[in-house]
Amino acid sequence: MSINLASKILFAGCLSLSSLASADTLEQAVVALKAGQTEQAIDLFKEQKQNPEAMLYLAKIYMDTDLDEAEDWIEKAVKANLNDAQAYYVRGAIMGRQASGSIFSALSYAEKSVNSFTKAVELQPDSIKYRKGLMQFHTGAPSIAGGDLDIAKVQMEKIRLLDPKAGLEAEINYELSQDNDALADALLQQAKQTYKDIPDFFLQAGMLHQQKENYQAAFEELTMAISKKAETEESVVAKYNALYQLGRTAVLGEININAGIKALHEFIDEGPDMDGLAPKPWAEFRLANLMALNSQTLEAKTIYLRLAKTDNKELAKQAKKAAKRI
């Protein structure tokens, strides 16, 4: 074997080992993130800062704590892969939040947001998730910032063609966005009849009651949701979110404490590792809230003190305050 050929083989082998090491680091970062070890996950993702997937994860992490940092990472992710629909979708969400919190740059951020959602839909026209994002922008933004109800209606119809159930959900959300509560409620009642065997619309009804502080009504709808079958990924997410929200409703309304505790235990112990679910550390915080209400002060304080050491700064802050109140 020639020296030149041997060198090429050795170089290729080094590249393979390097790729495997990178994949391992990325996987470790994802595991740490799902375990609530946010700071450790950030460090590991930053070790892969040239990897578009790591950039995207960092952007999503910083969305809830530092929008400027999130913006930096999502811009890098988009530039690294101009055909990544998910990156554009996340960019749309980040820029939308920036627009909401900005005075002087709101219109610029809004334009970046709608352009990003539009691009995500162009790249993956069959994605209901991306069409929902674009629709929500157009129902939520004023016309001066690019909001357009006609475009929102087009997205609603496209979603309906892709999936009748998702289309009905989109229609309910559209009417709610326009403060047509009576029509939205009628559609929701229809949806609960048409899709009576799954949790999805019972969860939505429960959340609406919760927002209006009708906590007993919310509890009843959420209890119905967790009793339903969950055979699709979307319904599984809905069912476990209903468990979490049932516990949260018990906290907010200070009602049905034992049922709330049971629901949160089930969510924490059995909740699958899926996108779209509430983080389990927050479920533990709600559980401690209910234990405190239930005179289980020792158990509650133990949870609070443990959560006070978590990487999530907002959760740690609230846990410390709660521990001091006991």
Backbone bond lengths (Angstrom), bond angles and torsions (degrees), N, CA, C in turn:
res aa  C-N    CA-C-N  psi(-1)  N-CA   C-N-CA  omega(-1)  CA-C   N-CA-C  phi
1 M - - - 1.473 - - 1.528 109.15 -
2 S 1.314 116.16 133.49 1.468 119.59 -178.98 1.517 109.70 -70.62
3 I 1.345 115.44 155.50 1.468 120.97 178.74 1.521 110.01 -61.24
4 N 1.362 115.92 -38.20 1.459 120.34 -178.37 1.527 111.42 -64.29
5 L 1.362 116.69 -43.55 1.455 121.47 179.65 1.529 110.76 -66.25
6 A 1.342 115.58 -42.21 1.463 119.50 178.92 1.521 111.29 -61.24
7 S 1.329 116.10 -38.64 1.472 120.66 179.22 1.522 110.61 -64.27
8 K 1.349 115.56 -40.72 1.459 119.62 179.84 1.527 111.02 -63.98
9 I 1.345 116.51 -42.29 1.456 120.76 179.79 1.523 110.52 -63.90
10 L 1.331 116.24 -43.02 1.459 121.73 179.33 1.522 110.34 -62.69
11 F 1.335 116.14 -42.57 1.468 121.50 -179.87 1.529 110.62 -63.60
12 A 1.340 115.71 -43.06 1.462 120.53 178.72 1.519 110.80 -62.88
13 G 1.331 116.23 -39.66 1.456 120.52 177.99 1.511 112.20 -63.81
14 C 1.330 115.99 -39.30 1.467 120.36 177.86 1.526 111.17 -64.13
15 L 1.353 115.51 -39.78 1.460 120.09 178.50 1.515 110.26 -62.26
16 S 1.339 117.15 -42.24 1.460 120.98 -179.12 1.520 110.67 -63.27
17 L 1.336 116.56 -44.14 1.452 120.41 178.66 1.521 111.05 -63.43
18 S 1.336 115.36 -39.30 1.465 120.33 178.94 1.524 110.77 -63.79
19 S 1.339 116.49 -41.65 1.458 120.98 179.45 1.517 111.04 -64.28
20 L 1.348 116.25 -41.32 1.454 120.00 178.32 1.522 111.56 -63.55
21 A 1.353 115.45 -42.01 1.464 119.84 178.84 1.520 110.83 -62.32
22 S 1.344 115.86 -40.52 1.469 120.40 179.23 1.518 110.80 -63.73
23 A 1.336 115.27 -43.03 1.463 119.92 179.86 1.528 110.52 -62.78
24 D 1.337 116.46 -40.29 1.466 120.91 179.11 1.520 111.13 -63.31
25 T 1.332 116.00 -42.77 1.466 119.99 -179.95 1.516 111.07 -63.90
26 L 1.324 116.17 -41.96 1.466 120.51 178.86 1.525 110.51 -63.37
27 E 1.321 116.32 -42.56 1.458 120.71 179.12 1.528 110.75 -64.39
28 Q 1.329 116.80 -40.66 1.469 120.72 177.77 1.526 110.60 -62.25
29 A 1.323 115.95 -39.04 1.458 120.69 179.52 1.518 111.00 -64.25
30 V 1.328 116.61 -42.41 1.467 120.99 179.84 1.532 110.03 -64.78
31 V 1.326 116.95 -42.75 1.469 121.56 178.56 1.530 110.19 -60.98
32 A 1.340 116.33 -45.26 1.469 120.57 179.74 1.528 111.18 -62.20
33 L 1.326 116.05 -40.74 1.461 120.66 -179.62 1.522 110.88 -63.35
34 K 1.336 116.86 -45.07 1.458 120.96 -178.99 1.520 112.37 -68.70
35 A 1.343 115.93 -21.51 1.467 120.28 177.78 1.526 111.72 -87.19
36 G 1.328 116.56 1.07 1.454 120.37 179.34 1.514 114.24 86.05
37 Q 1.350 116.75 6.81 1.476 121.13 179.48 1.531 108.68 -90.70
38 T 1.330 115.07 71.43 1.461 121.36 -169.14 1.518 112.41 -64.21
39 E 1.338 117.53 -45.46 1.473 120.17 -177.46 1.524 111.30 -63.75
40 Q 1.324 116.65 -41.34 1.465 120.29 177.39 1.521 110.25 -63.70
41 A 1.327 116.49 -41.46 1.470 120.72 178.66 1.526 110.69 -62.02
42 I 1.319 117.01 -42.65 1.469 120.62 179.23 1.519 110.69 -59.42
43 D 1.332 116.07 -45.63 1.474 119.91 179.60 1.526 111.12 -60.15
44 L 1.319 116.51 -42.42 1.467 120.22 -179.11 1.524 111.25 -69.02
45 F 1.331 117.04 -40.76 1.464 119.74 177.80 1.531 110.42 -63.60
46 K 1.317 116.67 -37.87 1.467 119.71 -179.44 1.524 112.44 -68.81
47 E 1.335 116.08 -22.74 1.468 119.01 172.41 1.526 110.34 -66.29
48 Q 1.351 115.95 -21.49 1.469 121.87 179.57 1.533 110.33 -111.27
49 K 1.323 116.56 35.38 1.471 120.30 -169.91 1.522 114.10 -66.17
50 Q 1.330 118.22 -10.03 1.457 120.43 174.28 1.526 112.00 -91.64
51 N 1.321 115.90 -4.59 1.468 121.70 -178.84 1.532 108.91 -89.56
52 P 1.342 118.53 120.73 1.474 120.64 -178.76 1.526 113.44 -56.31
53 E 1.329 116.98 -33.75 1.461 120.20 179.42 1.529 110.89 -66.35
54 A 1.339 116.19 -41.08 1.462 120.44 177.08 1.527 110.55 -65.20
55 M 1.321 116.80 -40.07 1.474 120.96 177.44 1.524 110.42 -58.47
56 L 1.325 116.10 -42.56 1.456 121.17 -178.44 1.519 110.77 -65.55
57 Y 1.331 116.76 -43.67 1.460 120.21 176.85 1.528 110.88 -59.57
58 L 1.324 117.06 -44.34 1.465 120.65 -179.39 1.527 110.87 -62.32
59 A 1.326 116.12 -40.87 1.468 119.88 178.08 1.524 110.34 -60.35
60 K 1.330 116.96 -43.33 1.473 120.04 -178.11 1.532 111.20 -69.46
61 I 1.327 116.64 -36.43 1.468 119.80 178.32 1.525 110.61 -62.97
62 Y 1.346 115.71 -46.87 1.466 120.07 -174.78 1.535 112.90 -75.69
63 M 1.320 117.67 -11.73 1.469 120.24 179.34 1.519 112.31 -53.80
64 D 1.331 117.11 -35.49 1.462 120.87 -174.44 1.526 113.25 -93.33
65 T 1.340 117.50 -6.44 1.461 118.90 -175.87 1.520 114.07 -127.55
66 D 1.329 117.57 -32.08 1.464 120.49 -175.36 1.527 108.77 -152.73
67 L 1.329 116.00 93.92 1.466 120.30 -174.96 1.522 112.74 -64.16
68 D 1.325 117.44 -34.17 1.467 119.31 178.84 1.522 110.69 -64.78
69 E 1.323 116.08 -41.95 1.470 120.48 177.53 1.529 109.93 -65.72
70 A 1.336 116.27 -41.16 1.465 120.66 177.62 1.519 110.65 -60.74
71 E 1.328 116.07 -41.16 1.466 120.69 179.17 1.534 110.94 -61.86
72 D 1.329 116.17 -43.40 1.475 119.67 179.77 1.527 110.90 -59.42
73 W 1.328 116.47 -45.13 1.462 120.02 -176.03 1.529 112.01 -71.46
74 I 1.335 117.09 -37.17 1.466 117.51 -178.54 1.520 110.99 -72.28
75 E 1.324 117.39 -31.23 1.462 119.68 176.38 1.530 109.93 -65.21
76 K 1.324 115.80 -39.31 1.466 119.97 177.44 1.533 110.82 -65.67
77 A 1.328 115.81 -40.54 1.468 120.34 -179.38 1.516 111.35 -63.84
78 V 1.333 117.26 -41.65 1.467 121.03 179.86 1.520 110.55 -66.94
79 K 1.323 116.96 -43.34 1.473 120.23 179.85 1.526 111.66 -64.65
80 A 1.333 115.67 -32.38 1.469 119.91 -178.63 1.523 111.86 -73.68
81 N 1.337 117.02 -25.11 1.465 120.57 -179.99 1.525 108.35 -148.70
82 L 1.316 115.53 93.55 1.463 121.41 -174.46 1.521 113.43 -71.46
83 N 1.327 117.59 -6.97 1.462 121.12 -179.35 1.530 112.75 -113.81
84 D 1.320 116.71 20.30 1.458 121.02 -178.89 1.528 109.00 -94.11
85 A 1.319 116.49 103.73 1.468 121.24 -177.63 1.527 111.60 -61.93
86 Q 1.323 116.82 -38.27 1.465 119.83 -179.07 1.528 111.19 -62.93
87 A 1.324 116.64 -39.55 1.466 120.13 179.21 1.526 110.54 -62.48
88 Y 1.329 116.81 -41.52 1.466 120.09 178.18 1.534 110.50 -65.82
89 Y 1.320 116.90 -39.08 1.461 120.54 178.88 1.530 110.78 -61.34
90 V 1.335 116.32 -47.29 1.467 120.66 178.91 1.532 110.04 -64.30
91 R 1.337 116.35 -38.51 1.472 119.91 177.18 1.531 110.03 -60.64
92 G 1.331 116.45 -41.54 1.454 120.05 178.23 1.518 111.75 -59.54
93 A 1.346 116.74 -42.07 1.461 121.02 -179.85 1.526 111.45 -66.93
94 I 1.334 116.11 -43.14 1.475 120.21 -179.52 1.521 110.93 -65.33
95 M 1.320 116.54 -45.81 1.467 119.78 -179.29 1.535 110.98 -66.37
96 G 1.320 116.37 -31.75 1.457 119.81 175.96 1.521 111.72 -64.30
97 R 1.332 116.01 -41.71 1.466 119.54 177.19 1.526 111.07 -67.38
98 Q 1.316 116.01 -37.97 1.464 119.33 177.25 1.527 110.02 -62.08
99 A 1.320 116.65 -41.16 1.467 120.83 179.99 1.525 110.60 -62.45
100 S 1.344 116.51 -39.41 1.467 120.67 -178.42 1.520 112.19 -66.71
101 G 1.345 115.98 -30.22 1.458 119.23 -176.13 1.517 114.28 -101.95
102 S 1.321 116.89 6.64 1.465 120.34 -176.61 1.525 110.72 -112.55
103 I 1.329 115.81 146.52 1.463 120.64 176.71 1.524 110.46 -99.22
104 F 1.335 115.32 -52.26 1.455 119.59 -172.87 1.526 113.46 -84.77
105 S 1.349 116.96 -25.12 1.464 119.98 -175.99 1.523 113.08 -111.94
106 A 1.331 116.72 14.47 1.466 120.26 -174.17 1.520 112.24 -58.38
107 L 1.327 117.10 -44.86 1.469 119.85 -176.91 1.520 111.30 -67.18
108 S 1.327 116.28 -38.28 1.467 120.07 178.58 1.522 110.88 -64.27
109 Y 1.321 115.85 -44.20 1.464 119.92 178.67 1.529 110.89 -65.94
110 A 1.317 117.03 -39.30 1.466 120.44 179.45 1.528 110.42 -61.78
111 E 1.329 116.34 -40.26 1.466 119.99 178.63 1.526 111.15 -63.76
112 K 1.335 115.65 -41.59 1.467 119.34 177.90 1.523 110.68 -64.99
113 S 1.329 116.08 -35.90 1.456 120.48 -179.46 1.523 111.20 -65.32
114 V 1.332 116.69 -52.54 1.471 119.23 -177.17 1.525 111.08 -66.26
115 N 1.323 117.05 -36.46 1.468 119.64 177.89 1.527 111.02 -63.63
116 S 1.322 115.98 -36.34 1.470 120.35 -179.40 1.524 111.29 -70.63
117 F 1.330 116.76 -46.07 1.468 119.17 177.46 1.530 110.97 -61.51
118 T 1.329 115.35 -40.03 1.472 119.80 179.26 1.523 110.97 -63.03
119 K 1.316 116.22 -41.85 1.466 120.71 179.51 1.529 111.19 -65.12
120 A 1.337 116.60 -40.85 1.468 120.04 178.56 1.524 110.44 -59.43
121 V 1.338 116.68 -41.73 1.469 121.24 178.75 1.525 110.69 -67.36
122 E 1.322 117.28 -39.73 1.469 120.52 177.68 1.526 111.21 -60.89
123 L 1.322 116.17 -40.04 1.463 120.40 -177.91 1.526 111.91 -74.46
124 Q 1.336 116.36 -34.97 1.471 120.31 179.47 1.529 109.26 -134.60
125 P 1.334 117.09 77.74 1.472 120.56 -175.17 1.523 114.42 -65.14
126 D 1.325 117.96 -17.68 1.467 120.27 179.62 1.528 112.83 -91.71
127 S 1.329 117.17 6.12 1.466 119.90 -179.82 1.526 110.24 -85.48
128 I 1.314 115.78 114.54 1.466 120.44 176.38 1.527 110.00 -65.82
129 K 1.311 116.22 -39.71 1.473 121.04 -179.45 1.526 111.18 -57.65
130 Y 1.311 117.17 -45.87 1.464 120.16 -177.51 1.525 110.99 -70.75
131 R 1.322 116.74 -36.88 1.465 119.21 176.62 1.533 111.13 -67.05
132 K 1.325 116.80 -35.66 1.466 119.81 175.31 1.529 110.26 -61.84
133 G 1.325 116.67 -41.81 1.459 120.52 179.02 1.512 111.59 -60.43
134 L 1.340 116.13 -44.77 1.465 120.76 179.66 1.526 110.59 -66.02
135 M 1.323 116.37 -41.05 1.464 120.01 178.92 1.525 110.64 -62.98
136 Q 1.322 117.43 -45.16 1.455 121.30 -178.71 1.528 111.59 -62.29
137 F 1.333 116.47 -36.07 1.469 117.97 175.89 1.525 109.60 -60.16
138 H 1.322 116.30 -49.22 1.470 120.19 -173.49 1.533 112.79 -70.75
139 T 1.335 118.11 -24.92 1.471 119.01 175.49 1.522 111.30 -84.14
140 G 1.327 116.88 -25.54 1.460 119.98 -175.30 1.510 115.43 -94.07
141 A 1.338 117.40 -26.64 1.466 120.51 -175.81 1.530 110.50 -90.37
142 P 1.329 118.10 140.75 1.471 119.75 174.12 1.518 110.81 -67.42
143 S 1.311 116.99 160.21 1.468 120.34 -176.91 1.525 112.17 -59.73
144 I 1.338 117.67 -33.62 1.464 120.17 -179.92 1.523 111.73 -64.30
145 A 1.353 116.06 -24.54 1.467 120.85 179.27 1.522 112.22 -98.26
146 G 1.340 116.65 6.69 1.466 119.75 176.07 1.512 114.56 107.38
147 G 1.330 117.77 -2.72 1.451 119.78 178.70 1.519 111.54 -65.55
148 D 1.318 115.81 138.80 1.464 120.27 -175.95 1.528 108.36 -146.83
149 L 1.327 116.80 108.99 1.464 120.52 -176.57 1.523 112.54 -66.24
150 D 1.326 117.21 -28.31 1.470 119.63 177.46 1.527 110.50 -64.90
151 I 1.329 115.94 -41.78 1.474 119.58 177.55 1.527 109.59 -66.34
152 A 1.333 116.91 -39.03 1.470 120.63 177.56 1.529 110.86 -58.80
153 K 1.335 116.21 -42.36 1.470 120.28 179.41 1.523 111.58 -65.99
154 V 1.326 116.50 -37.14 1.470 120.34 176.95 1.523 109.47 -61.01
155 Q 1.345 116.33 -44.97 1.464 119.83 179.57 1.525 110.59 -63.41
156 M 1.327 116.37 -39.20 1.459 120.90 178.77 1.532 110.55 -59.64
157 E 1.311 116.63 -43.72 1.465 120.67 179.78 1.528 111.43 -68.89
158 K 1.325 116.78 -38.55 1.471 120.29 177.65 1.529 110.08 -62.81
159 I 1.326 115.78 -41.37 1.464 120.30 178.60 1.525 110.13 -63.70
160 R 1.333 116.15 -41.03 1.465 120.50 178.97 1.535 111.44 -60.44
161 L 1.327 116.54 -39.05 1.463 120.71 179.01 1.525 111.31 -68.23
162 L 1.328 115.92 -34.56 1.460 119.75 179.54 1.527 111.35 -73.33
163 D 1.355 115.76 -36.91 1.461 120.13 -176.58 1.528 108.40 -161.64
164 P 1.339 117.98 112.39 1.468 120.60 -177.75 1.526 113.86 -56.03
165 K 1.330 116.70 -39.37 1.471 119.60 179.91 1.523 111.02 -64.77
166 A 1.327 116.26 -46.77 1.462 120.34 178.28 1.526 110.51 -64.00
167 G 1.336 116.18 -32.94 1.457 120.39 177.66 1.516 112.05 -65.68
168 L 1.335 116.46 -39.68 1.459 120.75 177.87 1.527 110.22 -66.38
169 E 1.311 116.13 -40.76 1.469 120.52 176.51 1.532 110.61 -61.41
170 A 1.330 115.92 -42.41 1.460 120.53 179.05 1.526 110.85 -63.65
171 E 1.320 116.33 -39.78 1.468 120.18 179.56 1.530 110.67 -64.81
172 I 1.329 116.94 -41.71 1.466 120.47 177.31 1.523 110.32 -60.40
173 N 1.326 116.03 -46.00 1.469 120.09 -179.41 1.525 111.43 -65.15
174 Y 1.333 116.27 -35.49 1.468 119.30 178.06 1.530 109.70 -63.02
175 E 1.317 117.43 -47.35 1.463 120.37 -178.33 1.527 111.42 -65.41
176 L 1.326 116.65 -37.08 1.469 119.63 176.33 1.520 110.95 -63.41
177 S 1.337 116.28 -39.29 1.468 120.23 -179.34 1.518 111.91 -64.61
178 Q 1.332 116.30 -24.00 1.466 121.21 179.66 1.534 111.83 -100.03
179 D 1.343 115.09 13.01 1.473 121.58 179.22 1.523 113.17 61.30
180 N 1.314 116.46 26.05 1.466 121.27 175.07 1.532 108.27 -90.61
181 D 1.340 115.16 66.20 1.461 120.25 -171.16 1.528 112.95 -63.22
182 A 1.327 116.94 -38.10 1.467 119.84 -178.24 1.523 110.75 -64.76
183 L 1.324 116.49 -43.73 1.463 120.31 178.72 1.522 110.89 -67.22
184 A 1.329 115.77 -41.51 1.467 119.79 178.65 1.525 110.47 -61.47
185 D 1.336 116.71 -41.57 1.465 120.46 179.63 1.526 110.88 -64.96
186 A 1.339 116.91 -40.03 1.475 120.35 178.37 1.523 110.55 -63.11
187 L 1.332 116.73 -41.86 1.467 121.16 178.07 1.526 110.91 -65.36
188 L 1.323 115.71 -37.29 1.464 119.91 -179.41 1.528 110.85 -68.58
189 Q 1.317 116.67 -39.06 1.465 119.87 176.46 1.526 110.41 -63.71
190 Q 1.337 115.80 -39.85 1.469 120.96 176.53 1.523 110.47 -62.51
191 A 1.328 115.78 -43.03 1.464 120.51 -178.95 1.522 111.25 -64.11
192 K 1.323 116.93 -39.46 1.465 120.55 179.34 1.523 111.84 -66.48
193 Q 1.321 117.18 -28.53 1.461 120.73 175.89 1.525 111.38 -77.74
194 T 1.333 115.33 -44.20 1.469 120.22 -177.54 1.522 111.31 -67.96
195 Y 1.333 115.68 -38.18 1.467 120.95 -177.00 1.533 109.48 -118.17
196 K 1.337 114.92 52.45 1.463 121.32 -172.44 1.527 113.82 -72.92
197 D 1.332 117.41 -13.48 1.460 119.85 -175.95 1.522 113.63 -96.27
198 I 1.340 118.16 -0.22 1.460 121.18 -178.91 1.534 109.73 -123.16
199 P 1.329 117.30 159.50 1.470 120.11 -173.00 1.520 115.69 -81.53
200 D 1.318 118.27 -15.05 1.460 122.47 -165.10 1.525 114.86 -52.69
201 F 1.334 117.32 -52.93 1.467 119.58 -174.67 1.525 112.32 -80.48
202 F 1.327 117.09 -22.56 1.466 119.55 173.75 1.532 109.65 -69.66
203 L 1.329 116.21 -36.42 1.468 119.84 173.72 1.522 110.40 -61.79
204 Q 1.329 116.37 -45.97 1.460 119.97 -179.02 1.529 110.56 -61.83
205 A 1.324 117.43 -41.18 1.466 120.94 178.26 1.525 110.77 -64.06
206 G 1.327 115.97 -41.25 1.463 120.11 178.58 1.517 112.17 -62.91
207 M 1.326 116.64 -40.88 1.458 120.40 179.95 1.530 111.35 -65.82
208 L 1.323 116.81 -37.29 1.469 119.91 178.32 1.525 110.89 -64.83
209 H 1.333 116.81 -42.72 1.464 119.88 177.09 1.536 110.88 -64.59
210 Q 1.335 115.77 -39.79 1.467 119.58 179.28 1.528 110.89 -60.91
211 Q 1.341 116.88 -43.96 1.461 121.44 179.19 1.522 112.05 -61.46
212 K 1.337 116.13 -32.24 1.468 120.79 179.54 1.531 111.89 -88.75
213 E 1.344 115.64 5.27 1.466 122.79 178.94 1.528 112.42 65.05
214 N 1.327 116.05 24.10 1.472 121.15 171.70 1.530 107.80 -89.96
215 Y 1.330 115.70 74.34 1.456 119.91 -165.70 1.524 113.99 -69.00
216 Q 1.312 118.63 -36.31 1.455 119.81 178.91 1.530 110.66 -67.01
217 A 1.332 116.63 -42.35 1.467 120.46 177.38 1.531 110.30 -64.02
218 A 1.334 116.02 -39.97 1.473 120.37 177.62 1.525 110.12 -61.33
219 F 1.346 115.89 -43.91 1.457 120.70 -178.92 1.524 110.99 -60.67
220 E 1.314 116.07 -40.81 1.472 120.28 -179.24 1.520 111.71 -66.22
221 E 1.329 117.17 -42.53 1.475 120.34 178.77 1.532 110.93 -66.18
222 L 1.317 116.72 -40.77 1.465 120.42 -179.08 1.528 111.00 -69.61
223 T 1.318 115.95 -33.79 1.469 119.82 175.67 1.525 110.35 -64.34
224 M 1.333 116.35 -39.55 1.462 120.16 174.79 1.528 110.17 -62.74
225 A 1.316 117.11 -41.24 1.468 121.02 -177.87 1.525 111.51 -59.79
226 I 1.324 117.22 -43.74 1.470 118.93 -176.04 1.522 112.16 -74.97
227 S 1.335 117.05 -11.51 1.466 119.99 178.16 1.530 112.35 -87.03
228 K 1.334 116.87 -7.14 1.465 121.18 -173.63 1.530 112.15 -89.03
229 K 1.325 114.60 164.27 1.460 121.37 177.32 1.524 110.07 -74.03
230 A 1.313 115.60 147.87 1.467 120.78 177.73 1.519 108.21 -134.35
231 E 1.325 115.65 92.85 1.464 120.30 -174.96 1.528 112.77 -105.51
232 T 1.331 117.37 -17.70 1.466 120.51 176.08 1.518 108.79 -105.36
233 E 1.325 116.01 162.67 1.466 120.39 179.58 1.524 110.93 -59.31
234 E 1.332 116.27 -41.60 1.462 120.69 -179.07 1.526 111.05 -63.13
235 S 1.327 116.72 -40.51 1.461 120.14 -179.86 1.528 111.94 -72.12
236 V 1.330 116.94 -32.73 1.474 120.03 175.27 1.524 109.79 -62.57
237 V 1.337 116.00 -45.60 1.466 120.53 177.65 1.525 110.04 -60.82
238 A 1.337 116.83 -43.16 1.470 120.67 179.95 1.526 111.01 -62.00
239 K 1.327 116.95 -43.19 1.467 120.26 -176.87 1.523 111.33 -65.04
240 Y 1.337 116.93 -44.65 1.461 118.75 -178.69 1.520 111.82 -73.72
241 N 1.312 117.37 -31.29 1.463 118.91 173.64 1.528 110.46 -66.64
242 A 1.332 116.52 -33.99 1.458 119.67 176.50 1.528 110.66 -63.56
243 L 1.337 117.03 -38.65 1.468 120.28 175.88 1.529 110.65 -60.26
244 Y 1.332 115.65 -46.44 1.469 119.85 179.76 1.523 110.49 -62.93
245 Q 1.331 116.46 -47.64 1.461 120.52 -177.08 1.528 111.96 -68.03
246 L 1.328 117.34 -28.76 1.451 120.26 175.16 1.533 109.53 -63.35
247 G 1.338 115.64 -44.05 1.459 119.83 176.06 1.517 112.03 -63.75
248 R 1.324 116.41 -41.26 1.476 120.73 -179.88 1.535 110.53 -66.21
249 T 1.329 116.30 -38.68 1.463 120.38 177.60 1.521 110.74 -63.31
250 A 1.332 116.77 -39.00 1.467 120.79 176.84 1.524 110.72 -60.87
251 V 1.332 116.81 -37.54 1.468 121.35 177.53 1.521 110.37 -67.74
252 L 1.324 116.50 -50.65 1.461 121.19 -175.36 1.523 112.20 -62.87
253 G 1.331 116.02 -41.70 1.460 120.33 -177.31 1.517 113.60 -93.17
254 E 1.351 116.06 -9.39 1.472 121.67 -175.16 1.524 109.82 52.40
255 I 1.338 114.39 48.80 1.463 121.69 -178.79 1.521 109.71 -131.82
256 N 1.340 116.14 156.82 1.478 121.59 173.10 1.533 111.47 47.67
257 I 1.332 115.48 49.94 1.462 121.49 -172.22 1.531 112.32 -58.94
258 N 1.319 116.87 -48.19 1.470 119.87 -176.79 1.524 111.96 -63.85
259 A 1.337 116.27 -39.90 1.474 119.72 177.73 1.516 110.38 -65.68
260 G 1.333 116.60 -37.01 1.464 120.27 177.17 1.514 112.01 -65.04
261 I 1.321 116.62 -41.73 1.467 121.25 177.87 1.531 110.19 -61.62
262 K 1.333 116.06 -44.92 1.465 120.60 179.70 1.529 110.91 -61.10
263 A 1.335 116.94 -42.81 1.471 121.15 -178.93 1.522 111.32 -63.93
264 L 1.326 116.59 -42.41 1.466 119.24 -179.24 1.523 111.29 -69.63
265 H 1.321 117.88 -36.83 1.472 119.95 175.28 1.528 110.10 -60.07
266 E 1.323 116.65 -43.30 1.468 120.30 179.71 1.523 110.84 -64.44
267 F 1.327 116.13 -41.54 1.468 119.91 178.53 1.524 110.63 -61.90
268 I 1.321 117.37 -46.58 1.463 121.83 -177.62 1.523 111.39 -67.23
269 D 1.336 116.63 -42.63 1.468 120.84 -174.41 1.525 113.37 -78.91
270 E 1.331 116.93 -33.14 1.462 119.34 -170.83 1.523 114.24 -119.12
271 G 1.332 118.20 -9.58 1.460 120.54 -177.73 1.520 112.17 -58.07
272 P 1.332 118.58 129.01 1.461 121.62 -177.89 1.530 112.00 -74.21
273 D 1.298 115.35 164.96 1.464 121.73 178.84 1.533 107.33 -86.57
274 M 1.324 116.33 86.12 1.462 121.18 -175.70 1.522 110.21 -136.93
275 D 1.338 115.91 146.69 1.456 120.47 174.73 1.524 109.66 -64.97
276 G 1.319 115.64 147.64 1.454 120.37 176.37 1.509 114.42 96.52
277 L 1.346 117.25 -4.99 1.455 120.72 178.53 1.523 110.61 -96.07
278 A 1.314 116.27 149.78 1.461 120.70 176.29 1.529 109.44 -62.13
279 P 1.333 118.38 144.14 1.469 120.66 178.38 1.532 111.18 -63.21
280 K 1.315 117.04 137.64 1.464 120.67 -177.00 1.533 113.46 -63.84
281 P 1.347 119.60 -33.93 1.468 117.76 175.55 1.532 113.14 -57.93
282 W 1.340 117.17 -35.79 1.463 119.52 176.92 1.526 110.53 -70.00
283 A 1.321 116.89 -33.17 1.466 119.89 176.00 1.526 110.02 -64.77
284 E 1.331 116.41 -38.77 1.465 120.41 177.02 1.526 110.63 -63.93
285 F 1.327 116.72 -37.19 1.465 121.18 177.89 1.530 109.87 -63.33
286 R 1.350 116.75 -45.34 1.469 120.17 177.38 1.530 110.43 -62.58
287 L 1.325 116.22 -38.52 1.462 120.29 178.43 1.524 110.51 -61.68
288 A 1.318 116.91 -43.39 1.466 120.45 177.77 1.530 110.76 -63.38
289 N 1.343 116.76 -38.35 1.469 120.43 175.86 1.523 110.68 -55.87
290 L 1.336 115.63 -46.32 1.463 120.08 -178.22 1.527 111.30 -69.01
291 M 1.323 116.78 -37.75 1.467 119.38 177.74 1.525 110.64 -63.33
292 A 1.332 116.14 -38.46 1.465 119.48 177.28 1.530 110.42 -62.89
293 L 1.325 116.64 -41.01 1.462 120.91 177.74 1.529 111.54 -66.90
294 N 1.329 115.37 -25.79 1.462 121.74 -176.67 1.531 112.11 -94.86
295 S 1.339 116.22 14.28 1.474 123.19 179.47 1.531 113.19 64.80
296 Q 1.336 116.37 20.50 1.473 120.55 174.31 1.530 107.84 -94.92
297 T 1.333 114.47 62.66 1.467 119.76 -169.51 1.526 113.17 -66.31
298 L 1.325 117.42 -38.33 1.461 119.85 -178.95 1.527 110.54 -63.71
299 E 1.342 116.79 -46.70 1.464 120.70 179.17 1.526 110.99 -63.12
300 A 1.332 115.95 -41.36 1.466 119.94 -179.73 1.516 111.08 -63.32
301 K 1.331 116.51 -46.53 1.469 119.84 -177.42 1.521 111.34 -64.96
302 T 1.327 116.76 -36.94 1.468 120.30 177.69 1.525 110.70 -59.20
303 I 1.327 116.85 -42.95 1.465 121.08 179.06 1.524 110.70 -67.48
304 Y 1.335 116.07 -44.72 1.473 119.86 -179.81 1.531 111.18 -58.36
305 L 1.334 116.89 -45.89 1.467 120.56 -177.16 1.526 111.20 -65.26
306 R 1.326 116.34 -35.49 1.469 118.95 176.90 1.526 110.50 -68.64
307 L 1.331 117.18 -43.60 1.463 120.53 179.95 1.523 112.06 -68.83
308 A 1.316 117.19 -24.18 1.470 120.71 178.52 1.520 111.87 -64.56
309 K 1.330 116.63 -15.91 1.468 121.45 179.51 1.526 112.53 -101.00
310 T 1.333 116.58 5.12 1.461 119.93 -177.74 1.523 111.49 -70.54
311 D 1.330 116.75 160.61 1.463 121.68 179.38 1.523 112.22 -73.06
312 N 1.323 116.98 -21.95 1.464 120.48 -179.91 1.531 108.57 -74.75
313 K 1.320 116.66 109.76 1.467 121.48 -171.90 1.527 112.39 -63.40
314 E 1.332 117.59 -41.69 1.459 120.30 -179.13 1.525 110.85 -66.23
315 L 1.339 116.15 -42.98 1.458 119.86 178.50 1.524 110.46 -64.63
316 A 1.331 116.61 -44.19 1.469 120.76 179.13 1.526 111.18 -59.91
317 K 1.321 116.02 -41.47 1.471 121.32 179.71 1.531 111.03 -61.88
318 Q 1.339 115.70 -47.22 1.465 119.45 -179.15 1.519 111.87 -67.48
319 A 1.337 116.52 -36.59 1.462 120.62 179.57 1.528 110.88 -65.57
320 K 1.335 117.11 -41.19 1.465 120.80 178.46 1.529 110.89 -61.86
321 K 1.330 116.31 -44.25 1.463 120.52 178.82 1.524 111.17 -61.90
322 A 1.339 115.48 -43.16 1.461 119.77 -178.32 1.536 110.77 -65.61
323 A 1.331 116.34 -39.27 1.479 120.08 -179.86 1.528 110.36 -63.42
324 K 1.317 117.37 -36.76 1.468 120.93 -179.34 1.527 111.77 -69.41
325 R 1.321 116.29 -26.59 1.468 119.84 -178.20 1.529 112.37 -75.92
326 I 1.323 116.61 -18.21 1.468 119.74 -178.54 1.533 110.57 -84.62
